[in-house]
Amino acid sequence: MHRWIVMLIGFTLYAKADNTAYINWIAGLPDQGIPVEDQDWRRLVAYPSSEVLQKMVRRYALYVDRGRLDKRLFQPGWRIEDQPRKEKDYSQHYSINDLKRLEPDLPQYPALVNSLKKLRDWSLMAVREFPDDLIFFKDDQHPAVTRLNQWLMDLDLVENLEGSVYTQIHKDVLTRVQLQFNLMPDGRLGVMTRQALLAITHKRIRTLKANLERLRWLPPTLPYPHIRVDIAGFNVAWIKNKTHQKTYKAIVGMRHKQTPVFNDQVESVTFNPVWKVPHSIAAHSILRAEMKEPGFLKREGFVVYESWDDLAPAIAIDRVNWLLLTPKTFRYRLEQQPGEINRLGRFKLDLPNQYGVYLHDTDKSDLFKENRRAFSSGCARVEGIADLIQTIFHEQSMIWVHKTTPDALTYTRRLLQPVPVYFVYFTAWPDESGRVRFREDIYQQDTAMTSWF
């Protein structure tokens, strides 16, 4: 935004204090990742009046509340219910305090705004801070190294760097950057490497704007406590309030079996669950396993039913010639009985939804050791889910009772109060210290949004 335009408009509108405050509010929206169109400023310059200004204010108030982009176009899979202001409310005259209250009431919002400011500053300062003739070699000491440390950390390219000496860590980080941009991998900071860092900075800026937009797509306030399934972050968090949460590692859906973005409520907990295998998994993955290793179904504790009718009888596994079946001719319903090798593990958080997605335990805990944990068919597997359930029970003054013997029966306990759960997708998100971390866009959801910004 050109400062002279703000000054011109302020002067033309007779420098009234309230008008100046509104102009400054609009001019500050790019700091939140909301671009202000030049044509709007030109219109205000051409027709300087409080009426035109208020119309502009109301338009951008809607963007702060609902988001600038239409999520149906830019992320069609977003199914989190929002409760924006009614359309008629946008005809009212806003005070400056009203406008500030439209911002998402979530602690992550100011953290992302602050990160955006830092990176925008770097995009302007980089050439001055690191001029063309500044080239670092290993063990060089220079005041600019301290600034480089901060830039690399703000870009989330390194965990932590301190001091004014150019170390092997700097060389390793910059070598990775150089390889990414097909540059000579010498690990030195020169003109081309600086330009590569600027390219990453601009990409990060667009990513921050996209994720700030996603925060505006959420309801203006979230109920406490609630559960957050952070898909791109591979974690599940119990959010007691704005300042207290417990986080657990999670496994989410593979790229071709994505965990959906939606909200629901956990209504009950099933202990020693039976895995009722979805038809798509049964007719493909399970059938393929049985054909490859005959006897797989019996060893894994599956019960086979004649059809998908709820009253269909169970049949002997040996009665079916599995080798003759194909995914199209597969008509059987499969259920895996409780046990140590049950895919759902020992616990399942029940939240009835159209996707058939829920939170559950797993029989393959080794997968939690991986950094990139997109292995499921859509549900979220939670490490330490027993602790999460005990936390919910404690919150609702329910007594924890669970039998872990091999012959334990399946049973369900209904919660006294349903717990809201949000399955979200953010590729930039602050950690517990408030530092923003950038994640892999595992489902390629950023492309359309970042291209717009």
Secondary structure, DSSP 4 states (H G I P E B T S, - for coil): --HHHHHHHHHHTTT-HHHHHHHHHHHTGGGGT----HHHHHHHHHS-SHHHHHHHHHHHHHHHHH-SS-HHHH-TTEE----PPPGGGGGSPPPHHHHHHTS---THHHHHHHHHHHHHHHHHHHHHHS-TT----TT-B-HHHHHHHHHHHHTTSSS---SSB--HHHHHHHHHHHHHTT--------HHHHHHHHHHHHHHHHHHHHHHHHHHHS-SS--SSEEEEETTTTEEEEE-SSS-EEEEEEEEE-TTSPPPEEEEEEEEEEES--EE--HHHIIIIIHHHHHHSTTHHHHTTEEEESSSSTTPPEE-GGGS-GGG--TTT---EEEEPSSTT-TTTTEEEE---TT---EE--S-GGGGG-SS-EEESSSEEETTHHHHHHHHHHHTTPPP----STTPPPEEEEEEEEEEEEEE--SEEE-TTS-EEE---TT--SHHHHHH-
